[in-house]
Amino acid sequence: MTTPPPKPKRPTNYFVRKPELAERRAKALTLRNAGSTYERIAQQLGISVAAARADVVRAINESCRIPAEQLLDRQRAIINDMIRTNYPLAIDKTAPRCFEAQQKILECLAHEAKLTGLYAPARVNVGIGEEEFGRQAAELLKVTGPGPLLELVRAAPTVDAEVVEPVEEGEPWSNL
């Protein structure tokens, strides 16, 4: 009696698969993002509803594993393609959809600016260093005298606290 050959193992690398499957998953995710139901996706791609659902889930999981640099490059490529597609219409003032193409280009440029952080607020250090603070405080004290400083010290709240000895390790720290 012969034993059957062992079943081939599934690939350990999640990205190793047939290009047709990758394309199908991408189409399934695109259709789902456009609002299609799993039934409609299955019908359009010629697969079962369960396979459509699995393709969408796997496509989402795979897109979450893509490094940020690759996602940024992909977004910029899409933006550039959209600008390149709309540019001929945008510069043709006689084209009926000239204004729409110009708007689309402006939207793409705004999205690229957000993507690259051009709209991010800039952090500005407006403080002064310790030496500069000390110098200015000394100059201020020369002008005002010690009176205002003594008032600040007198007005400072008093703290009612009790100094206690540190607890030795193993001793209970509470008297409850």
N, CA and C atoms as a LAMMPS dump frame, in Angstrom:
ITEM: TIMESTEP
0
ITEM: NUMBER OF ATOMS
528
ITEM: BOX BOUNDS ff ff ff
-5.0000000000000000e+02 5.0000000000000000e+02
-5.0000000000000000e+02 5.0000000000000000e+02
-5.0000000000000000e+02 5.0000000000000000e+02
ITEM: ATOMS id mol type element x y z
1 1 1 N 0.835 -1.178 0
2 1 2 C 0 0 0
3 1 3 C 0.881 1.243 0
4 2 1 N 0.569 2.206 -0.887
5 2 2 C 1.371 3.417 -0.98
6 2 3 C 0.655 4.558 -0.271
7 3 1 N 1.448 5.413 0.267
8 3 2 C 0.871 6.569 0.953
9 3 3 C 0.724 7.705 -0.048
10 4 1 N -0.335 8.472 0.089
11 4 2 C -0.524 9.594 -0.839
12 4 3 C 0.545 10.66 -0.591
13 5 1 N 0.908 11.397 -1.627
14 5 2 C 1.921 12.451 -1.439
15 5 3 C 1.389 13.521 -0.494
16 6 1 N 2.294 14.161 0.247
17 6 2 C 1.836 15.201 1.183
18 6 3 C 1.227 16.379 0.428
19 7 1 N 0.252 17.004 1.092
20 7 2 C -0.382 18.18 0.499
21 7 3 C 0.63 19.325 0.477
22 8 1 N 0.618 20.109 -0.585
23 8 2 C 1.539 21.253 -0.604
24 8 3 C 1.145 22.266 0.461
25 9 1 N 2.148 22.839 1.078
26 9 2 C 1.895 23.839 2.12
27 9 3 C 1.49 25.156 1.477
28 10 1 N 0.676 25.894 2.204
29 10 2 C 0.314 27.237 1.746
30 10 3 C 1.544 28.13 1.84
31 11 1 N 1.678 29.076 0.949
32 11 2 C 2.839 29.964 1.029
33 11 3 C 2.824 30.756 2.328
34 12 1 N 3.996 30.909 2.925
35 12 2 C 4.077 31.67 4.174
36 12 3 C 4.035 33.164 3.9
37 13 1 N 4.494 33.558 2.718
38 13 2 C 4.441 34.973 2.366
39 13 3 C 3.059 35.293 1.834
40 14 1 N 2.367 36.193 2.489
41 14 2 C 0.989 36.514 2.14
42 14 3 C 0.893 37.156 0.764
43 15 1 N 1.975 37.786 0.307
44 15 2 C 1.948 38.492 -0.958
45 15 3 C 2.262 37.588 -2.143
46 16 1 N 2.705 36.344 -1.901
47 16 2 C 3.014 35.43 -2.988
48 16 3 C 1.713 34.77 -3.423
49 17 1 N 1.252 35.101 -4.627
50 17 2 C 0.028 34.52 -5.157
51 17 3 C -0.042 34.827 -6.644
52 18 1 N -1.044 34.324 -7.276
53 18 2 C -1.223 34.533 -8.714
54 18 3 C -1.633 35.978 -8.981
55 19 1 N -1.1 36.559 -10.043
56 19 2 C -1.47 37.945 -10.363
57 19 3 C -2.971 38.1 -10.628
58 20 1 N -3.602 37.054 -11.191
59 20 2 C -5.038 37.139 -11.464
60 20 3 C -5.827 37.278 -10.168
61 21 1 N -5.384 36.572 -9.137
62 21 2 C -6.065 36.644 -7.845
63 21 3 C -5.898 38.033 -7.229
64 22 1 N -4.699 38.59 -7.344
65 22 2 C -4.462 39.938 -6.823
66 22 3 C -5.342 40.954 -7.534
67 23 1 N -5.47 40.785 -8.84
68 23 2 C -6.303 41.703 -9.62
69 23 3 C -7.779 41.544 -9.238
70 24 1 N -8.205 40.299 -9.04
71 24 2 C -9.596 40.046 -8.656
72 24 3 C -9.9 40.659 -7.301
73 25 1 N -8.967 40.508 -6.353
74 25 2 C -9.173 41.089 -5.022
75 25 3 C -9.232 42.606 -5.083
76 26 1 N -8.364 43.191 -5.897
77 26 2 C -8.377 44.648 -6.043
78 26 3 C -9.704 45.115 -6.636
79 27 1 N -10.214 44.388 -7.645
80 27 2 C -11.505 44.747 -8.241
81 27 3 C -12.628 44.592 -7.224
82 28 1 N -12.568 43.515 -6.438
83 28 2 C -13.596 43.289 -5.419
84 28 3 C -13.611 44.429 -4.407
85 29 1 N -12.429 44.857 -3.973
86 29 2 C -12.353 45.952 -3.004
87 29 3 C -12.834 47.263 -3.622
88 30 1 N -12.472 47.51 -4.867
89 30 2 C -12.917 48.724 -5.549
90 30 3 C -14.436 48.748 -5.673
91 31 1 N -15.015 47.6 -6.046
92 31 2 C -16.475 47.524 -6.151
93 31 3 C -17.138 47.734 -4.796
94 32 1 N -16.569 47.146 -3.763
95 32 2 C -17.141 47.296 -2.416
96 32 3 C -17.06 48.747 -1.961
97 33 1 N -15.918 49.394 -2.219
98 33 2 C -15.764 50.803 -1.853
99 33 3 C -16.739 51.692 -2.616
100 34 1 N -17.135 51.24 -3.808
101 34 2 C -18.088 52.003 -4.614
102 34 3 C -19.522 51.757 -4.169
103 35 1 N -19.723 50.852 -3.19
104 35 2 C -21.056 50.634 -2.653
105 35 3 C -21.716 49.348 -3.101
106 36 1 N -21.018 48.513 -3.85
107 36 2 C -21.612 47.256 -4.317
108 36 3 C -21.787 46.28 -3.161
109 37 1 N -22.83 45.47 -3.258
110 37 2 C -23.038 44.406 -2.28
111 37 3 C -22.134 43.237 -2.633
112 38 1 N -21.965 42.319 -1.68
113 38 2 C -21.158 41.138 -1.965
114 38 3 C -21.797 40.297 -3.078
115 39 1 N -23.116 40.274 -3.132
116 39 2 C -23.808 39.537 -4.189
117 39 3 C -23.488 40.127 -5.558
118 40 1 N -23.505 41.442 -5.645
119 40 2 C -23.202 42.123 -6.916
120 40 3 C -21.74 41.893 -7.301
121 41 1 N -20.836 41.954 -6.324
122 41 2 C -19.411 41.711 -6.594
123 41 3 C -19.233 40.284 -7.13
124 42 1 N -19.876 39.329 -6.462
125 42 2 C -19.77 37.933 -6.891
126 42 3 C -20.286 37.772 -8.317
127 43 1 N -21.387 38.422 -8.624
128 43 2 C -21.975 38.327 -9.961
129 43 3 C -21.032 38.923 -11.009
130 44 1 N -20.473 40.072 -10.723
131 44 2 C -19.607 40.743 -11.699
132 44 3 C -18.291 39.998 -11.909
133 45 1 N -17.761 39.399 -10.845
134 45 2 C -16.469 38.72 -10.967
135 45 3 C -16.6 37.235 -11.261
136 46 1 N -17.825 36.723 -11.252
137 46 2 C -18.043 35.32 -11.561
138 46 3 C -17.558 34.376 -10.473
139 47 1 N -17.741 34.786 -9.217
140 47 2 C -17.318 33.967 -8.081
141 47 3 C -18.476 33.839 -7.106
142 48 1 N -18.287 33.042 -6.072
143 48 2 C -19.339 32.889 -5.07
144 48 3 C -19.368 34.117 -4.152
145 49 1 N -20.469 34.262 -3.431
146 49 2 C -20.609 35.374 -2.485
147 49 3 C -19.561 35.25 -1.387
148 50 1 N -19.309 34.016 -0.918
149 50 2 C -18.303 33.803 0.128
150 50 3 C -16.91 34.196 -0.374
151 51 1 N -16.621 33.872 -1.639
152 51 2 C -15.316 34.231 -2.21
153 51 3 C -15.206 35.75 -2.362
154 52 1 N -16.302 36.396 -2.721
155 52 2 C -16.294 37.864 -2.849
156 52 3 C -15.997 38.507 -1.504
157 53 1 N -16.675 38.008 -0.455
158 53 2 C -16.452 38.534 0.891
159 53 3 C -14.996 38.3 1.319
160 54 1 N -14.492 37.087 1.065
161 54 2 C -13.11 36.759 1.445
162 54 3 C -12.119 37.621 0.673
163 55 1 N -12.383 37.864 -0.613
164 55 2 C -11.48 38.701 -1.41
165 55 3 C -11.421 40.123 -0.865
166 56 1 N -12.562 40.672 -0.486
167 56 2 C -12.598 42.039 0.056
168 56 3 C -11.827 42.095 1.373
169 57 1 N -12.065 41.132 2.245
170 57 2 C -11.382 41.109 3.547
171 57 3 C -9.879 40.97 3.359
172 58 1 N -9.467 40.064 2.48
173 58 2 C -8.02 39.868 2.258
174 58 3 C -7.389 41.097 1.613
175 59 1 N -8.103 41.731 0.701
176 59 2 C -7.566 42.946 0.067
177 59 3 C -7.38 44.053 1.104
178 60 1 N -8.326 44.177 2.029
179 60 2 C -8.2 45.184 3.089
180 60 3 C -7.016 44.844 3.984
181 61 1 N -6.906 43.576 4.387
182 61 2 C -5.795 43.169 5.257
183 61 3 C -4.448 43.393 4.586
184 62 1 N -4.369 43.091 3.304
185 62 2 C -3.108 43.294 2.587
186 62 3 C -2.775 44.775 2.454
187 63 1 N -3.789 45.594 2.227
188 63 2 C -3.507 47.028 2.081
189 63 3 C -3.028 47.629 3.396
190 64 1 N -3.418 47.027 4.525
191 64 2 C -2.945 47.517 5.818
192 64 3 C -1.489 47.146 6.06
193 65 1 N -0.995 46.165 5.337
194 65 2 C 0.388 45.719 5.523
195 65 3 C 1.378 46.445 4.618
196 66 1 N 0.871 47.278 3.736
197 66 2 C 1.747 47.986 2.805
198 66 3 C 2.476 49.088 3.565
199 67 1 N 3.803 49.177 3.403
200 67 2 C 4.558 50.232 4.092
201 67 3 C 4.07 51.626 3.68
202 68 1 N 4.19 52.553 4.594
203 68 2 C 3.689 53.919 4.382
204 68 3 C 4.311 54.569 3.147
205 69 1 N 5.587 54.322 2.909
206 69 2 C 6.25 54.918 1.734
207 69 3 C 5.58 54.469 0.441
208 70 1 N 5.229 53.176 0.374
209 70 2 C 4.576 52.662 -0.832
210 70 3 C 3.176 53.252 -0.991
211 71 1 N 2.465 53.399 0.123
212 71 2 C 1.139 54.014 0.049
213 71 3 C 1.231 55.456 -0.431
214 72 1 N 2.219 56.17 0.071
215 72 2 C 2.425 57.557 -0.346
216 72 3 C 2.758 57.619 -1.835
217 73 1 N 3.639 56.735 -2.289
218 73 2 C 3.989 56.71 -3.712
219 73 3 C 2.775 56.386 -4.58
220 74 1 N 1.95 55.445 -4.114
221 74 2 C 0.756 55.071 -4.872
222 74 3 C -0.205 56.255 -4.962
223 75 1 N -0.426 56.937 -3.852
224 75 2 C -1.325 58.085 -3.857
225 75 3 C -0.817 59.188 -4.787
226 76 1 N 0.469 59.43 -4.742
227 76 2 C 1.032 60.478 -5.604
228 76 3 C 0.928 60.098 -7.074
229 77 1 N 1.095 58.81 -7.379
230 77 2 C 0.956 58.353 -8.764
231 77 3 C -0.48 58.547 -9.249
232 78 1 N -1.447 58.238 -8.393
233 78 2 C -2.853 58.425 -8.76
234 78 3 C -3.143 59.907 -8.984
235 79 1 N -2.645 60.741 -8.098
236 79 2 C -2.854 62.187 -8.238
237 79 3 C -2.251 62.689 -9.548
238 80 1 N -1.037 62.257 -9.837
239 80 2 C -0.386 62.694 -11.084
240 80 3 C -1.149 62.207 -12.307
241 81 1 N -1.669 60.982 -12.268
242 81 2 C -2.465 60.468 -13.386
243 81 3 C -3.733 61.296 -13.577
244 82 1 N -4.376 61.651 -12.473
245 82 2 C -5.605 62.445 -12.574
246 82 3 C -5.317 63.841 -13.12
247 83 1 N -4.223 64.425 -12.701
248 83 2 C -3.854 65.751 -13.217
249 83 3 C -3.53 65.651 -14.706
250 84 1 N -2.747 64.644 -15.072
251 84 2 C -2.359 64.453 -16.465
252 84 3 C -3.592 64.231 -17.347
253 85 1 N -4.581 63.496 -16.834
254 85 2 C -5.799 63.229 -17.601
255 85 3 C -6.632 64.494 -17.775
256 86 1 N -6.731 65.311 -16.756
257 86 2 C -7.59 66.499 -16.804
258 86 3 C -6.916 67.724 -17.396
259 87 1 N -5.612 67.706 -17.515
260 87 2 C -4.894 68.91 -17.949
261 87 3 C -5.284 69.388 -19.349
262 88 1 N -5.371 68.49 -20.349
263 88 2 C -5.747 68.99 -21.683
264 88 3 C -7.1 69.704 -21.702
265 89 1 N -8.074 69.173 -20.956
266 89 2 C -9.38 69.837 -20.883
267 89 3 C -9.291 71.151 -20.126
268 90 1 N -8.474 71.191 -19.099
269 90 2 C -8.381 72.38 -18.246
270 90 3 C -7.8 73.572 -18.992
271 91 1 N -6.908 73.337 -19.941
272 91 2 C -6.291 74.474 -20.643
273 91 3 C -7.038 74.85 -21.914
274 92 1 N -7.984 74.006 -22.34
275 92 2 C -8.787 74.305 -23.528
276 92 3 C -10.012 75.1 -23.103
277 93 1 N -9.932 76.4 -23.246
278 93 2 C -11.011 77.286 -22.784
279 93 3 C -12.322 77.063 -23.546
280 94 1 N -12.248 76.452 -24.722
281 94 2 C -13.462 76.215 -25.51
282 94 3 C -14.142 74.896 -25.133
283 95 1 N -13.457 74.047 -24.382
284 95 2 C -14.028 72.752 -23.997
285 95 3 C -15.204 72.974 -23.04
286 96 1 N -16.301 72.212 -23.243
287 96 2 C -17.46 72.415 -22.371
288 96 3 C -17.196 72.037 -20.915
289 97 1 N -16.252 71.165 -20.661
290 97 2 C -15.992 70.74 -19.282
291 97 3 C -14.662 71.308 -18.767
292 98 1 N -14.251 72.435 -19.302
293 98 2 C -12.992 73.074 -18.907
294 98 3 C -12.981 73.403 -17.419
295 99 1 N -14.048 74.016 -16.929
296 99 2 C -14.104 74.431 -15.531
297 99 3 C -14.063 73.216 -14.6
298 100 1 N -14.787 72.143 -14.959
299 100 2 C -14.78 70.931 -14.144
300 100 3 C -13.377 70.327 -14.067
301 101 1 N -12.669 70.325 -15.191
302 101 2 C -11.309 69.782 -15.211
303 101 3 C -10.375 70.632 -14.347
304 102 1 N -10.545 71.947 -14.394
305 102 2 C -9.738 72.825 -13.559
306 102 3 C -10.019 72.568 -12.085
307 103 1 N -11.281 72.399 -11.736
308 103 2 C -11.652 72.095 -10.345
309 103 3 C -11.03 70.78 -9.893
310 104 1 N -11.071 69.772 -10.754
311 104 2 C -10.513 68.456 -10.413
312 104 3 C -9.003 68.573 -10.173
313 105 1 N -8.322 69.349 -10.998
314 105 2 C -6.876 69.54 -10.816
315 105 3 C -6.599 70.235 -9.492
316 106 1 N -7.381 71.255 -9.171
317 106 2 C -7.195 71.951 -7.895
318 106 3 C -7.443 71.012 -6.711
319 107 1 N -8.447 70.156 -6.819
320 107 2 C -8.702 69.174 -5.767
321 107 3 C -7.52 68.215 -5.615
322 108 1 N -6.968 67.789 -6.746
323 108 2 C -5.807 66.886 -6.706
324 108 3 C -4.61 67.568 -6.046
325 109 1 N -4.383 68.826 -6.395
326 109 2 C -3.262 69.561 -5.804
327 109 3 C -3.469 69.764 -4.306
328 110 1 N -4.702 70.023 -3.899
329 110 2 C -4.989 70.182 -2.47
330 110 3 C -4.765 68.866 -1.732
331 111 1 N -5.175 67.771 -2.352
332 111 2 C -4.972 66.457 -1.729
333 111 3 C -3.479 66.153 -1.611
334 112 1 N -2.721 66.484 -2.643
335 112 2 C -1.271 66.254 -2.591
336 112 3 C -0.619 67.111 -1.511
337 113 1 N -1.09 68.334 -1.352
338 113 2 C -0.545 69.212 -0.313
339 113 3 C -0.817 68.634 1.078
340 114 1 N -2.011 68.094 1.281
341 114 2 C -2.323 67.458 2.565
342 114 3 C -1.469 66.217 2.767
343 115 1 N -1.316 65.446 1.698
344 115 2 C -0.561 64.198 1.756
345 115 3 C 0.898 64.441 2.124
346 116 1 N 1.452 65.518 1.626
347 116 2 C 2.865 65.814 1.88
348 116 3 C 3.075 66.713 3.09
349 117 1 N 1.984 67.15 3.733
350 117 2 C 2.115 67.937 4.948
351 117 3 C 2.297 69.421 4.731
352 118 1 N 1.99 69.905 3.537
353 118 2 C 2.156 71.34 3.284
354 118 3 C 1.183 72.188 4.088
355 119 1 N 0.041 71.611 4.469
356 119 2 C -0.947 72.353 5.243
357 119 3 C -0.76 72.179 6.746
358 120 1 N 0.203 71.363 7.14
359 120 2 C 0.41 71.102 8.569
360 120 3 C 0.922 72.366 9.249
361 121 1 N 0.456 72.628 10.455
362 121 2 C 0.948 73.816 11.156
363 121 3 C 2.43 73.652 11.491
364 122 1 N 3.152 74.743 11.425
365 122 2 C 4.578 74.71 11.736
366 122 3 C 4.78 75.051 13.208
367 123 1 N 5.672 74.35 13.839
368 123 2 C 5.973 74.623 15.24
369 123 3 C 7.083 75.673 15.276
370 124 1 N 6.841 76.722 15.999
371 124 2 C 7.802 77.81 16.107
372 124 3 C 8.199 77.937 17.57
373 125 1 N 9.484 77.941 17.821
374 125 2 C 9.982 78.083 19.19
375 125 3 C 10.097 79.572 19.5
376 126 1 N 9.223 80.054 20.364
377 126 2 C 9.217 81.48 20.675
378 126 3 C 9.758 81.764 22.073
379 127 1 N 10.244 80.754 22.738
380 127 2 C 10.756 80.939 24.09
381 127 3 C 12.168 81.512 24.088
382 128 1 N 12.66 81.771 25.27
383 128 2 C 14.033 82.252 25.409
384 128 3 C 14.787 81.269 26.283
385 129 1 N 16.078 81.267 26.143
386 129 2 C 16.912 80.365 26.926
387 129 3 C 17.046 80.816 28.37
388 130 1 N 17.641 79.942 29.181
389 130 2 C 17.799 80.242 30.612
390 130 3 C 18.67 81.475 30.843
391 131 1 N 19.748 81.594 30.073
392 131 2 C 20.653 82.736 30.261
393 131 3 C 19.948 84.045 29.916
394 132 1 N 19.21 84.036 28.794
395 132 2 C 18.495 85.243 28.392
396 132 3 C 17.428 85.59 29.428
397 133 1 N 16.729 84.566 29.961
398 133 2 C 15.714 84.803 30.984
399 133 3 C 16.362 85.427 32.228
400 134 1 N 17.481 84.88 32.653
401 134 2 C 18.176 85.409 33.83
402 134 3 C 18.615 86.85 33.629
403 135 1 N 19.148 87.148 32.441
404 135 2 C 19.593 88.504 32.143
405 135 3 C 18.43 89.481 32.186
406 136 1 N 17.298 89.097 31.546
407 136 2 C 16.138 89.992 31.528
408 136 3 C 15.511 90.131 32.914
409 137 1 N 15.519 89.06 33.71
410 137 2 C 14.984 89.137 35.074
411 137 3 C 15.844 90.081 35.909
412 138 1 N 17.17 90.016 35.749
413 138 2 C 18.068 90.902 36.497
414 138 3 C 17.827 92.363 36.111
415 139 1 N 17.648 92.628 34.812
416 139 2 C 17.371 93.993 34.365
417 139 3 C 16.039 94.49 34.939
418 140 1 N 15.045 93.62 34.976
419 140 2 C 13.742 93.998 35.506
420 140 3 C 13.828 94.309 36.997
421 141 1 N 14.605 93.505 37.724
422 141 2 C 14.77 93.757 39.161
423 141 3 C 15.5 95.076 39.421
424 142 1 N 16.418 95.442 38.525
425 142 2 C 17.106 96.732 38.68
426 142 3 C 16.11 97.872 38.569
427 143 1 N 15.179 97.736 37.655
428 143 2 C 14.207 98.81 37.418
429 143 3 C 13.159 98.854 38.522
430 144 1 N 12.602 97.703 38.899
431 144 2 C 11.486 97.679 39.852
432 144 3 C 11.937 97.581 41.292
433 145 1 N 13.139 97.114 41.54
434 145 2 C 13.582 96.889 42.915
435 145 3 C 13.019 95.564 43.418
436 146 1 N 13.362 95.197 44.655
437 146 2 C 12.941 93.888 45.161
438 146 3 C 11.481 93.843 45.633
439 147 1 N 10.785 94.962 45.673
440 147 2 C 9.41 95.007 46.192
441 147 3 C 8.455 94.018 45.525
442 148 1 N 8.289 94.054 44.201
443 148 2 C 7.349 93.128 43.554
444 148 3 C 7.724 91.657 43.766
445 149 1 N 9.025 91.377 43.826
446 149 2 C 9.459 90.001 44.035
447 149 3 C 9.094 89.529 45.443
448 150 1 N 9.267 90.409 46.442
449 150 2 C 8.886 90.061 47.816
450 150 3 C 7.377 89.86 47.925
451 151 1 N 6.6 90.653 47.182
452 151 2 C 5.144 90.467 47.179
453 151 3 C 4.77 89.099 46.631
454 152 1 N 5.441 88.681 45.582
455 152 2 C 5.156 87.366 44.999
456 152 3 C 5.471 86.251 45.992
457 153 1 N 6.574 86.397 46.708
458 153 2 C 6.952 85.369 47.682
459 153 3 C 5.921 85.309 48.805
460 154 1 N 5.473 86.477 49.297
461 154 2 C 4.48 86.51 50.373
462 154 3 C 3.127 85.958 49.921
463 155 1 N 2.79 86.179 48.652
464 155 2 C 1.491 85.754 48.138
465 155 3 C 1.478 84.277 47.748
466 156 1 N 2.622 83.642 47.717
467 156 2 C 2.674 82.23 47.327
468 156 3 C 1.898 81.396 48.331
469 157 1 N 1.13 80.434 47.857
470 157 2 C 0.347 79.62 48.797
471 157 3 C 1.267 78.755 49.648
472 158 1 N 0.864 78.574 50.893
473 158 2 C 1.637 77.702 51.767
474 158 3 C 1.086 76.296 51.661
475 159 1 N 1.964 75.35 51.766
476 159 2 C 1.57 73.956 51.65
477 159 3 C 1.651 73.347 53.037
478 160 1 N 0.548 72.793 53.493
479 160 2 C 0.507 72.139 54.795
480 160 3 C 0.85 70.675 54.567
481 161 1 N 2.075 70.32 54.84
482 161 2 C 2.523 68.953 54.595
483 161 3 C 3.353 68.483 55.767
484 162 1 N 3.498 67.198 55.853
485 162 2 C 4.263 66.585 56.933
486 162 3 C 5.339 65.71 56.297
487 163 1 N 6.541 65.829 56.766
488 163 2 C 7.631 65.004 56.261
489 163 3 C 7.591 63.681 57.003
490 164 1 N 7.608 62.601 56.271
491 164 2 C 7.587 61.276 56.881
492 164 3 C 8.829 60.512 56.471
493 165 1 N 9.192 59.584 57.284
494 165 2 C 10.347 58.75 56.983
495 165 3 C 9.963 57.736 55.911
496 166 1 N 10.882 57.391 55.047
497 166 2 C 10.565 56.381 54.027
498 166 3 C 10.277 55.029 54.679
499 167 1 N 9.385 54.287 54.077
500 167 2 C 8.983 52.984 54.585
501 167 3 C 10.017 51.951 54.147
502 168 1 N 10.431 51.134 55.085
503 168 2 C 11.365 50.053 54.765
504 168 3 C 10.642 48.995 53.957
505 169 1 N 11.388 48.298 53.133
506 169 2 C 10.792 47.255 52.31
507 169 3 C 10.232 46.152 53.2
508 170 1 N 9.04 45.717 52.891
509 170 2 C 8.392 44.674 53.677
510 170 3 C 7.463 45.216 54.743
511 171 1 N 7.61 46.466 55.135
512 171 2 C 6.72 47.059 56.128
513 171 3 C 5.433 47.5 55.484
514 172 1 N 4.334 47.423 56.205
515 172 2 C 3.074 47.906 55.614
516 172 3 C 3.142 49.425 55.481
517 173 1 N 2.645 49.95 54.367
518 173 2 C 2.721 51.378 54.112
519 173 3 C 1.482 52.114 54.551
520 174 1 N 0.49 51.38 55.01
521 174 2 C -0.754 52.019 55.42
522 174 3 C -1.064 51.68 56.866
523 175 1 N -1.721 52.586 57.539
524 175 2 C -2.112 52.305 58.924
525 175 3 C -3.554 51.865 59.037
526 176 1 N -4.179 51.552 57.914
527 176 2 C -5.578 51.12 57.912
528 176 3 C -5.703 49.652 58.196
